[in-house]
Amino acid sequence: MATGRGRALRQYGRGAAPASPGAAEVGPPRPFTPAVAAASAGPRSRSRSFAARPGACSETVNAGIKSLYLTPSIKPKPNLCIESLPSEMLIKIFSYLDAVSLLSVGCVNKHFYHLANDNGIWLKIYSICFQPKRTIWKMKSEQTETVSLGCAALHDRKPGYWKKEYIFKQIAAVKTRVMRLVKPVDPYTGLPCKNKEAMKASGLSWMIVLKDKNGKEHVTEKAKLLFKDTSVTILWYSTNWPCLDSLSTLKLFGVIPLLPDQSRAPSKNGPRRRSLIAEYHLANLTESSLALGADKLVQLFSLNPGLLVGLWKEKNEIAFVMASLHYHQLLERSTLGSATVQYALPPNKPVLDDVDPEYGLHDYSLHLDMHGGSCTYLCGTFKRLFCRKGDIANGYLRLTVVSLKDNKKHLPLVGTLGLSWETDVFKGNVKDCYVMDVTLLDETGKPFWCFSAPVYIELSSEASSLYDYLGRTYTTDYADSEGKVCVELVWLEETKEYFIVNLVLYISTKKVNNWYGTNY
């Protein structure tokens, strides 16, 4: 029996099966391989196999070794991602984020949205920003009071309650700060004195969205801002403009962050709100728009209101886009609209006057700016403008600002007229083009008619009737649904400058009647 058990153990150690069914089996059998089978067959069978097929056994053994040692083992990769972490751990991670980052995390998926609404996180952020700081000398009472208030605030509120409270209070704080800045009014322009500071406090910026005929949108935000007395000029330039022939519309938006931070620039990835300001149609741009001028590289086309598109001459593709926005209710138009609907200006409530027979025809004030980029050619205020009833014709009131007959009021333009532009690579100046800002105030000093638009001057076809000036006569005309502006200029070759010798505003009687409640 001992000999049998030892033989079985020796065979098991060599990798062979027990000799007989009755023999003892010690441990599990080793896996079967050709090499083990050849070893267990004994010397006779081994020699017989080699004699029968020389080299076959070695090939089999080599294949087995390769399969055991050279074949890479495929192990399942563990699914490691932040979403697989426990909710408690994710909430702990989210607690180190600020409010803007926390709102961005909530937009990832539904699971993150619910975790990012945790009242404990938002109560901590809310208390840091808005809870009044009080010094309590007794440390124990302070800790007891804080814990009790925190527990009540967490358990008695629905998820997301403190998030909404924080957002609403932040928006109210920004609105209060902006209203404080726009409250002082300039008596010459009738506009807020600190418009630029108010826009900066609200985090306001502007962007354009180009939509092609297939419905794909191309967003451009990189812009250069130029602030003037009554308007802001925005210049967008890029090297990746879409093809002009494929575009259908251009939308101009005001963009404001949901939570403005005064200490740093607004994040493009943070939550923001869009407000539609204007929409323009770009189909057949060169035929449907007004050509203003050109230089060696670009040609300018104007779309009402206040949009300028520069096209490369050689490729007939977009080089830049420029918009001129008047300050009058610009904050409201840039923030209070939606992504699809423009902000509707509140209607003016007319104040009737039965005593004045020429009510609404006198005591107008005009503030006029003419500029072309960084250069300002004219900035002036004209008061006590009026119109007689006999001057009302063709549905317009005539307000004469500068008369041909009054030489004392003729105005020179400082510098050479031209509109500056730039891109990532090139810069230029289109001559005889500029931006006109008109701010017309009523007799009470309220803005009555305001616009900012690019215009150009052209050689007049009519013979000049001026005897005091020896030079060519040029004109500049602008028109919209509310009125018209006609400017007549004379070029003096000796001094190389333009003189405004005639400036007339034509105001629609429909607008006057709606504003004053009259019937002209």
Salt bridges, closest charged atoms under 4 A:
ASP98 OD2 - ARG264 NH2 2.81
GLU145 OE2 - ARG134 NH2 3.51
ASP212 OD2 - HIS218 NE2 3.64
GLU221 OE1 - ARG272 NH1 2.98
ASP261 OD2 - ARG264 NE 3.30
ASP356 OD2 - HIS362 NE2 2.58
ASP363 OD2 - HIS362 ND1 3.17
ASP369 OD1 - HIS367 NE2 3.50
GLU422 OE2 - LYS224 NZ 2.56
ASP424 OD1 - LYS222 NZ 3.34
ASP437 OD2 - HIS371 NE2 2.90
GLU482 OE1 - LYS511 NZ 3.69
GLU493 OE2 - LYS496 NZ 2.32
